[in-house]
Amino acid sequence: MILNKSIPWLLTLFLVSCTDNGNMKTVKDYISIHNAHDIEGSLKYFNPDAVFELKGVWTKQGLADIGGLEEFDAVMNSHLEIKNIRASADTVYCKIVENNNWFSTLGINDLVHDPVIFVIGDNKIKHIIAYPDQETSQAIEAAIGRIFEWSQKNGDSTIFRLLPNGEFQYSTEAGVQWKALFESMQV
């Protein structure tokens, strides 16, 4: 009799664990496609009205905004490494270490976002909340400060076009313009 009462509970536990594994697979597959710089493929992992928050920095909503992020990351050769992944119901938690040419050009490696929270529904990403760690936030602020110093010293106004109203722009065009600015800074 005790076994019969346990069966529904065990079945529920099994179904929840399968869902969690499916959600973790969705996140891992997305990271893999992102790292391959397959922009169209990456966007297929997102719900059309998905929200992506870099906590305390910006919020992007919808495929157009997220597509701009994917385009920029492709130009900058972004690579994401997922660590400490775990799931509960519709939510996947992990740590992500990011490297890309924007950061490496400025001498920054291993930007850490911990935690990163993915909310999944119908095998699509509905919401991402990434928390940059304090060291990452400080490194980015210092890098932007160095770029502004160089711009002021060299009379180059490119930075103001790339950061209108102090807000970072994400697109293929913005990525190409950042690369050109970095080339100018190397001279």
C-alpha positions in Angstrom: 0.0 0.0 0.0 2.8 2.5 0.8 4.3 1.8 -2.7 0.9 2.7 -4.4 0.9 6.1 -2.5 4.5 6.8 -3.6 3.9 6.2 -7.3 2.2 9.6 -8.1 4.9 11.4 -6.1 7.7 9.6 -8.0 6.0 10.2 -11.3 5.7 13.9 -10.6 9.4 14.0 -9.5 10.3 12.2 -12.7 8.3 14.6 -14.9 9.7 17.7 -13.2 13.3 16.4 -13.6 12.7 15.7 -17.3 11.4 19.3 -17.7 14.4 20.7 -15.9 16.8 18.7 -18.2 14.9 20.0 -21.2 15.2 23.5 -20.0 18.9 23.1 -19.3 19.3 21.6 -22.8 17.6 24.7 -24.3 20.0 27.0 -22.5 23.1 24.9 -23.4 22.0 24.6 -27.0 21.4 28.4 -27.2 24.9 29.1 -25.7 26.4 26.7 -28.4 24.6 28.5 -31.2 25.5 31.9 -29.8 29.2 30.9 -29.7 28.9 29.8 -33.3 27.7 33.3 -34.2 24.6 32.0 -35.9 22.4 35.0 -35.3 19.2 33.6 -37.0 19.7 30.3 -35.1 20.2 32.1 -31.8 17.0 34.1 -32.2 15.0 30.8 -32.7 15.7 30.1 -29.0 13.8 33.2 -27.9 10.1 33.9 -27.4 9.1 36.8 -29.6 8.6 39.1 -26.7 11.5 37.8 -24.6 13.3 40.2 -22.2 17.0 40.2 -21.6 18.3 42.2 -18.6 21.9 43.0 -17.8 21.0 44.0 -14.2 21.7 47.6 -13.4 22.9 48.3 -17.0 20.1 47.8 -19.6 17.0 45.9 -20.5 16.3 44.7 -24.1 12.9 43.4 -25.1 11.8 41.5 -28.2 13.6 39.8 -31.1 14.8 43.1 -32.7 16.6 44.3 -29.6 18.0 40.8 -28.8 19.0 40.4 -32.5 21.0 43.6 -32.1 22.8 42.0 -29.2 23.5 38.8 -31.2 24.8 40.8 -34.2 27.1 42.9 -32.0 28.4 39.8 -30.2 29.0 38.1 -33.6 31.1 41.0 -34.8 33.0 41.0 -31.4 33.5 37.2 -31.5 31.7 36.7 -28.2 32.2 33.4 -26.4 30.1 32.3 -23.5 31.1 29.6 -21.1 28.4 28.2 -18.9 29.2 26.9 -15.4 27.3 25.6 -12.3 24.1 25.0 -14.2 21.0 23.8 -12.4 17.3 24.0 -13.0 14.1 24.2 -11.0 10.7 24.1 -12.8 10.8 26.7 -15.6 14.0 28.4 -14.5 17.7 27.6 -15.2 20.4 29.2 -13.0 24.0 29.3 -13.9 27.2 31.3 -14.0 28.4 32.6 -17.4 32.0 33.7 -18.2 32.1 35.9 -21.2 35.0 36.8 -23.5 34.9 38.9 -26.6 37.1 41.2 -28.7 35.6 44.4 -27.3 36.8 43.4 -23.8 40.1 41.8 -24.8 41.1 44.8 -26.9 40.9 46.8 -23.6 42.8 44.2 -21.7 39.8 42.7 -20.0 39.3 38.9 -19.8 36.7 36.6 -18.2 33.7 38.9 -17.5 31.6 37.0 -15.0 27.9 37.1 -14.8 26.7 35.3 -11.7 24.0 34.4 -11.4 22.4 34.3 -14.8 18.7 33.3 -14.7 16.9 31.9 -17.7 13.1 31.5 -17.6 12.0 29.0 -20.2 8.5 28.4 -21.6 7.6 26.0 -24.5 11.4 25.4 -25.1 11.9 29.1 -25.7 13.8 31.7 -23.6 11.2 34.1 -22.1 13.5 36.1 -19.8 17.2 36.3 -19.0 18.5 38.2 -16.0 22.3 38.5 -15.9 24.0 39.9 -12.9 27.5 41.2 -13.7 29.8 40.6 -10.7 31.4 43.7 -9.1 34.8 43.1 -10.7 33.2 42.9 -14.1 31.3 46.1 -13.6 34.4 47.9 -12.4 36.4 46.7 -15.4 33.8 47.9 -17.9 33.5 51.3 -16.2 37.3 51.7 -16.2 37.5 50.6 -19.9 34.8 53.2 -20.9 36.7 55.8 -19.0 39.9 55.0 -20.9 38.1 55.3 -24.2 36.6 58.7 -23.2 40.1 59.9 -22.1 41.6 58.8 -25.4 38.7 60.4 -27.4 39.1 63.7 -25.6 42.9 63.7 -25.9 42.7 62.9 -29.7 39.6 65.0 -30.6 37.7 62.0 -31.8 33.9 62.2 -31.3 33.2 58.6 -32.4 32.5 57.5 -28.8 29.6 60.0 -28.6 28.0 58.3 -31.7 28.5 54.9 -30.2 27.1 55.9 -26.8 24.3 58.3 -27.5 22.9 59.6 -24.2 25.5 57.3 -22.5 23.7 54.2 -23.8 25.5 51.4 -25.5 24.2 50.6 -29.0 24.1 47.0 -30.2 24.1 46.1 -33.9 26.4 44.8 -36.6 27.1 48.5 -37.5 27.9 49.4 -34.0 30.3 46.5 -33.7 32.1 47.5 -36.9 32.4 51.1 -35.6 33.8 50.0 -32.3 36.4 47.9 -34.1 37.4 51.0 -36.2 37.6 53.1 -33.0 39.9 50.5 -31.4 42.1 50.5 -34.5 42.4 54.3 -34.3 43.3 54.0 -30.6 46.1 51.5 -31.5 47.8 54.1 -33.8 
